[in-house]
Amino acid sequence: MEARRNALESFYGGAVWGAHRTAANDTMADSSNVLLLKPARAGSGFEMDLRQQHSMVTATICHFGGPVNEGFLDLFENRIAPEAKSAGATLLGSFVTEPAANTFPRLPVREGEHVFVWVAAFTDDHLYANFRSAFGETAASFRERLSMAPEILELTPTERSLLGRGRL
């Protein structure tokens, strides 16, 4: 968290941000809906094959009434992740809420929440459609562990994104 604070102070106090902040801020519809996350387990942070191009990326946010426990992480790794992969998803990473205090209050984060977030990518829209239909039953099997229905954010990589079509 100290390294995060130092990096953010350096970036937001630097010349590049100073010169481009207005243009950058104009591209952000909302920067107030922020969760502070860390890898769910060692090695579960972002892992990407940069040779692969993706047309869709999803972030699935699972809300819990308390800290995410090892039982759910085991369920995800042993049942949910393999089923998601067989349904066409490429898993990019899994994360849980970082419980430490926000060390850079200029960028506020949502506090008092307990989430598990997994990020998946799809090489084409057809694979994503297959995943959505096949994955419904799997999602139903773990929904009772959550404090609310999972939130699925659908993201389209931009042309210049490391995941996007135009980067090669």
HELIX and SHEET records of a PDB file:
HELIX    1   1 GLU A    2  TYR A   12  1                                  11    
HELIX    2   2 ALA A   15  ASP A   26  1                                  12    
HELIX    3   3 GLU A   70  LEU A   75  1                                   6    
HELIX    4   4 PHE A   76  ILE A   80  3                                   5    
HELIX    5   5 ALA A   81  SER A   86  1                                   6    
HELIX    6   6 ASP A  125  PHE A  142  1                                  18    
HELIX    7   7 ARG A  143  ARG A  145  5                                   3    
HELIX    8   8 ARG A  165  ARG A  167  5                                   3    
SHEET    1   A 5 LEU A  37  PRO A  39  0                                        
SHEET    2   A 5 THR A  90  THR A  97 -1                                        
SHEET    3   A 5 HIS A 114  PHE A 122 -1                                        
SHEET    4   A 5 MET A  56  PHE A  64 -1                                        
SHEET    5   A 5 GLU A 151  LEU A 155 -1                                        
END                                                                             
